[in-house]
Amino acid sequence: MRIRFIAYRLLLCVSMMMTTLSSQAVRYQKGDFVYDCNFSWHQLSATLMQYTGAETNVTIPSSVEYDGNIYPILYIGDEFSKPFIDNATVERVSLPDCAMSIGVEAFCNCQSLREVDLGRGLQRIGAYAFFHCLNLEHVTIHNELTDVEEYAFAECDQLTQLTLARSVSHLGDYVFDRTPLKTLTVLNAMPPECSGIMSSDTTLYSSCSVNVHIGSLSSFLSAEEWNRFEHIQERPEFGDINIDGSIDIQDINSLINIMLGRTPADLEYCDLDQNGMIDITDLNILLNIMLGKTEI
C-alpha cells in the first residue's frame, strides 16, 4: 500500500509539471490562511492553499477579501496544495458551507485531528484526504457530497462509525483501507458505486455492520463489493417514526399519538433529541426534518 501511495504522489508531481493554469491566480495570506484568489471566466473563487496557524479548533472562513473583491472559498486544497498535511496541532475543523471540494491529501497525517464538519455544500472528497489521521473519530457529512475518492479515510484508527449522506453515490478504491469501522450507515436507497475494494483488511467485511434504507436490503446484497459484508440490515432513518421507509405526515400523526399515550413509545426511534422523553421538542425536530430545515 505504501508503494501505491508513493506512486500516487509521483504521478501528481508529473501532472503538476505538465499542467498550465487556465485562470489568473494571486497568492494572498490573511491571518493563518494562505489562499489562491482566482479570477476565471468572470467568476471569483479562492482555494485554501495552506494553514500556518497552531490552533486546535479551526473554522475555515467562507470568503476572503482581496483588492476590493470578495472571493468565496470553494476549494480546500487541490492536486498541488495540501493545506493541513502533517499538521500536529489541529483537533477540530469546520469547513464553510460554500466549499465544494477537498483536495488530494488535504488533511493527510493530521495526528491530532479528531472531528471534522465537512460543510453543507461539499461535493467531493479527494484521494488520501484524511489518510492516516490516526485519531479521527467523528466526521459530519451533509447532503451534497457525492464522491469520496480512493484512500480518503484509510488508516483512520479511531474512526469506528460513519454515516454516508443520501447523496453519496461513489466510493473510491481502498476508501476505508485498514480503518476499523464497526457501523456504516448508508442513507442512499441505492448502493453507492464502488471503484474497487473498500479495504485490503478483510475483517472490515466481517466486523462492520452496514445499516441501509428500509426496502433496499436486496439491492445491497446483490451489489458488487457491498455483498462482501456479512452484516447488512435495514434500519429506519432518523425521524421515520412509523418505520415505513419514508418521512411524511404519517410520522407526525404517529408521534402525536405516542405523545397522547394512544400508541406505545419506542425511545430508540421517537426520542429525537435523546433526552429520555418524547415531547413537543421531538415534534418540532420532526417538523423541521419534513421542511428541510434539519438534515438527516
N, C-alpha and C positions, 0 to 999 in steps of 0.2 A: 504493500500500500504506500509506503514511504517513497518507493521508486516512482509510483504513479504521480504522487504529489510533486516530486521534483521535476518530473517530465512535464507536468501541467504548468509549472512556473516557467520552465524554459520555453514552452510554447507561447506563453503570454509575452515573454521578452521579445521573441521573434515577431509576434503580432504587433507589438508596440513599435518596433523599428520600421515595419512596413506600412503602418497606418499614418495617414495625414489627417489633421483636424479639418473638419468642414465648417467649423464655426470660429468666431473670434472670441478667444478666452483671455481673461485678465485674472492673474493670481492676486488674491487680496486676503489679508488677515484682519480679523476683528475679534478681539478678546482671545479666547483659547482655540478659535476655529480658523482654519485656512480654507479658502474657497477658490474655485474657478468660477468666475462670473462670465456667463456665455450669452452672446447675442447672435442668434441664428434665425434666419427666415422670419425676421421681425418679431421674434419671441425672446423673452428674457428667462433665463434659468441659471441656477447655481448648483455646483457639485461640491459637496464637502470632501476636501482632499486630505485634511489632516486635523487631528485633535492634539493640541500641545499642552493641555492642562493636566492637573493632577487631582481633580475632584473625584469623589466616589459616586456621586449621583449626578448624572449628566442629562440635561434636556437639550436636544438639538433644536436650534431656532427654526422657525418656519420660513424665514426670509432674511436677506442681508441687503443693506443699502450701500450702494457704491456709486459715486459720481452722480448723485441725484436720482438714481433709478433703484427700484425695488426688485430684487431678484429672488423669486421663490426657490427654496432648496428642494429640488426634485430628486437628486441622486446622492446617496450616501456611499461615496466612493464609486469607482468604475474599474475597468480591467487593468488600469495602470496605477491607481491610487488605492491605498488601504488605510483609511483614516484612524482606525483603532488597533491595528495589528500589533500584537505583543504588548499591549497596554497592561500595566501591572497594578493599577490603582482603581480603575472604574469598576463599580459593582452593579449599578443600575443605569440603564439607558432608555430614554423615551424619544422616539422619532416623531417628527411633525406629521400631521395628517396629510400634508401635501406631498410628502416623499413618496416616490413611485418605485424606486429600485434600490436595493442594497448590492453593492458591487462585490467582485471577487475578493475573498479573504478580508473583507472589511473589518471583521471583529475576530479574525483568526488568532488563536492562542492568547485570548484575554483571560488570564489565570484567575482574576478576582471577580469576573463578571458573573452575577447571579440572576439578574432579572432584566428582561427586555420587553418593552411595549413597542410593537412594530408600526404603530400609527394606522389610521383608518384608511389611508389611500395607497398603502404599499401593494404593489402588484407582483413583484419578483424578488426572490432572494437568490443572490448569485452563488456560484460554486465556492465551496470552502468558507462561506461567510462566517460561520460560527465554529469552524473546525477546531478541535482541541481546546474548547472552552470548558475546562475540567470542572468548574463549579457552577455552571449554568443550570438553574433549577426551574425557572419559570419563563415561558415565552407566551406573550399575548398576541394572537393572530386575529386580524379583523377580516371583514367580508369582501375585500377587494383582491386579496392575494390569490394568484392563480398558479404561479410556477415556483417550485423550490428545487434548485439545481443540485448537481452532484456534490456529495460530501458536505452539504450545508450544515447539518447537525451531527456530523461524525465525531466520535471520541469525546462526547459530552458526558462525562462520568456521572453527573448528578441529575441528568435530565431523565426522569422516570415517568412523567406524564406529559402528554401533548394533545391539544385539540386542533384539528385542521378545519378551518372555516369551510362553509358550504361552497365557497368559490374556488377552493384549491382543486385543480384538475390535472396537475402534472408533478411527479416526483422524480428527481434525477437519480442516477446510479449511485449506490452506496450512501444514500442520503442520511441513513441512521447507522452507519457502519460503527460497530463497537460502542454503541450507545445503549445503556441498559433500560430501555423503555419497558414499563410494566403495564401502562394503559395508554392506548392510542385511540382517540375518539375522532371519527370522521363524520362531519355533518353533511357532506355531499352525498346525495342519494345514489349517485353513480360512482363506482370506484375510480379514484384518480389514476390516470395512466402512469405507469412506471417505466422509466427508460431501461432499467435493468434490475439487479437485485438490490434490496434495501440495505443489506448488511452481509458482510462476509462471515460474521459470527452467527451461526445458525440458532443459537439459543434465543435470539430475538423472536423467532417464529414459534417457539415453544413456551416462552415465559411472558410474552406480551399479549394482553387481552385487547382485542380490537372491538370497539363499540361502534355500531353502524346504525344508520337511519332505519326506522321501522318500515318493513316492506322491501328492504334492499339486501337482505341476507343472501339470497340466492345469487345475486349479481356479484357479490364479493367472493362467494365460494367458488365461482366459476371464472373469476378474473385472474389473469396471469399475475404472478407474484403475490397477490393477496391470498390466493388459495394455498399458500405455504403456511399461513398462520393456523395454529392448532385451536386457537380460542377466538372465535368471532361470534358476537352476539348482538342482537338488536336491542337498543336502549332508546327510551323516549328522549327527545330533545328537551332542553331547559324550557319550561313553560307549557309543555304538552301534558296538561293536567289529566285529560281523559285517555291518554296513551293510544291515540288513533293515527299517529304519524303526521299530524298537521296541527298548527296553532291557529285557532279561529274562535268565533263567538261561542262555540260549544264548550271550549275550555273556560271561558268566562262564566258560563252557566254552571259548569261543574264546580268551579272554585266557590261561587256564591252558595251553592247547595252544601258544600263542605263547611263553609263558614256558618251557615244556618243550622248545622247539625243534621241535615237531611241525608247526607252521604258520609260514609266512613272516610276518615282522613288518612292519607299516606304522606308522612312528613318528607320522605325522600323526594317526591315529585311535586309537592304542593308548597312546601316552606321555601319560597324562592329567595328570601333574604337570609335564610339559615339562622334564624334567631330562636328556633324552637317553638314558634307559634305560627298559626295560619290566620292572617288578619287582613285588614284593609291595605296594609303596605304591600303584601303579596299581590293583591288585586291590582294595585297601581303599577307594580312591576310588569304584570301580565299585560295590562293595557298598553304600556309603553313598548313592549315587545311587538304587539299587534300593530301599533302605529309606526314602527320602525325607528323609535327613539332609543331603544336598547337593543344592542346586538346580541345574538346567540351563537 
